[in-house]
Amino acid sequence: MALAERRRRAARTAAPADSEAALPGAERLAVVIERRSFLRRVGNALFYGGVASATGMISLSTFLADPAAAAGPCCPTCCGPSPCCETNCCGAQCCRPRDQWASGGPCKDTTSGQCRGKYTGAWADACWCCNVGGSPPYRKCCDCKIASGCGGISHCICHKRVGSNCDS
């Protein structure tokens, strides 16, 4: 009986596109995400993540963590996955002094030079915060646009510790 039910489900899944809307939620989702390509992408990500973890490039906890909580190259926790500005990983000198962020923003804008202001490709205002504990308890990270210089990446991260969630 279970085999007959599977065959009926398979026949429903192979029905023309106009009947896809009638499929139950889980089956519709499986059809929409294209299982094979999804599983291939997940498998590749797990494989390369495992390789990077085994070689010591990243820790297993960083690999399994939320991408926004991960640390980018030469960055503290939660400022990932891009490299941080003004480090060995990205030499772009594009961060304003931390005491000037409130008046001029975190990123320098030289227009024709290396620094091009905020990069809003990932976050609407280019900045995000997370609780990292300690004193002050939050870290504010901001993406800055750069002309070149970070291994082919067009942005780097400036960061500072703040006392309240993204207010400073």
C-alpha positions in Angstrom: 0.0 0.0 0.0 2.8 2.4 0.8 4.4 1.8 -2.6 1.1 2.6 -4.4 0.9 5.9 -2.4 4.4 6.9 -3.5 3.5 6.2 -7.1 0.5 8.4 -6.8 2.6 11.2 -5.3 5.2 10.8 -8.0 2.5 11.1 -10.7 1.2 14.3 -9.1 4.7 15.8 -8.9 5.3 15.0 -12.6 2.0 16.7 -13.6 2.0 19.8 -15.9 3.1 23.2 -14.5 -0.4 24.5 -14.2 -1.3 21.9 -11.5 1.8 22.7 -9.4 -0.1 25.2 -7.3 -2.3 22.3 -6.1 0.5 20.4 -4.5 0.7 20.2 -0.7 3.2 22.6 0.9 6.2 20.2 1.4 5.9 18.7 -2.1 5.5 22.1 -3.7 8.6 23.3 -2.0 10.6 20.3 -3.1 9.6 21.0 -6.7 10.3 24.7 -6.5 13.8 24.4 -5.0 14.9 21.9 -7.6 16.2 19.2 -5.2 19.2 18.1 -7.2 20.8 21.5 -7.6 19.9 22.4 -4.0 21.5 19.2 -2.7 24.6 19.7 -4.9 25.1 23.3 -3.6 24.6 22.2 0.0 27.0 19.3 -0.5 29.7 21.6 -2.1 29.3 24.1 0.8 29.7 21.4 3.4 32.6 19.8 1.6 34.6 23.1 1.2 33.6 24.2 4.7 34.9 20.9 6.1 38.1 21.3 4.2 38.6 24.9 5.4 37.9 23.7 9.0 40.2 20.7 8.8 43.1 22.8 7.5 42.6 25.4 10.2 41.6 28.3 8.0 38.4 28.7 10.0 37.1 27.0 13.1 34.2 24.6 13.0 32.1 26.8 15.1 32.6 29.8 12.7 31.8 27.6 9.7 28.5 26.4 11.4 27.6 29.8 12.7 25.3 32.4 11.1 27.2 34.1 8.3 26.6 37.6 9.8 28.1 36.4 13.1 31.2 35.0 11.5 34.4 36.8 11.5 35.8 38.0 8.2 39.6 37.8 7.5 41.4 39.9 10.1 38.1 40.9 11.7 36.6 40.4 15.2 33.6 38.2 15.7 30.4 39.3 14.0 32.1 41.5 11.4 32.1 39.0 8.6 32.4 37.8 6.0 34.4 40.6 4.2 37.9 41.5 5.3 38.4 44.4 7.7 40.0 47.6 6.4 43.4 48.8 7.6 44.7 45.2 8.4 47.1 42.8 6.8 44.1 41.2 5.0 43.1 44.5 3.4 45.3 47.5 3.5 42.7 50.1 2.4 42.9 53.0 4.8 39.2 53.8 4.5 37.9 54.0 8.1 37.3 57.3 9.8 38.7 57.7 13.3 36.2 56.1 15.7 35.4 59.3 17.5 34.3 60.9 14.2 31.7 58.3 13.2 28.8 60.2 14.7 29.5 63.3 12.5 30.9 61.9 9.3 30.0 58.2 9.2 32.4 55.2 9.5 33.8 55.3 5.9 36.0 57.9 4.2 34.8 59.1 0.8 37.6 60.3 -1.4 35.5 59.9 -4.5 38.4 59.6 -7.0 40.7 57.8 -4.6 40.7 54.4 -2.9 37.8 55.0 -0.5 34.2 55.4 -2.0 32.0 55.8 1.1 29.5 53.2 2.4 28.9 49.9 0.6 25.1 49.1 0.8 25.2 45.9 -1.1 24.4 43.7 1.9 22.9 46.1 4.5 20.5 49.0 3.7 22.5 51.5 5.8 25.8 49.6 5.4 26.1 48.9 9.2 25.0 46.3 11.6 25.5 45.5 15.3 25.7 42.5 17.5 26.1 41.8 21.2 29.6 40.5 21.9 29.6 41.0 25.7 32.2 42.8 27.6 32.5 46.5 27.9 31.1 48.1 25.8 28.8 45.2 25.0 28.1 45.8 21.3 30.2 45.9 18.2 29.1 48.1 15.2 30.5 47.0 11.8 30.1 48.9 8.6 30.9 48.0 5.0 33.0 50.6 3.1 33.3 50.7 -0.7 36.9 50.6 -2.1 38.4 50.9 -5.5 40.7 47.9 -5.2 43.1 46.2 -2.9 41.3 43.5 -0.9 42.0 40.5 -3.0 39.4 41.4 -5.6 36.7 42.3 -3.1 35.2 45.8 -3.6 34.5 46.5 0.0 36.0 46.2 3.5 34.7 46.5 7.1 35.3 49.2 9.7 34.3 48.4 13.2 34.1 49.8 16.8 32.7 48.8 20.2 29.6 50.8 21.2 27.7 51.0 24.5 24.2 50.6 23.1 22.9 48.7 20.2 24.0 50.6 17.0 23.3 54.0 18.5 26.9 55.4 18.2 
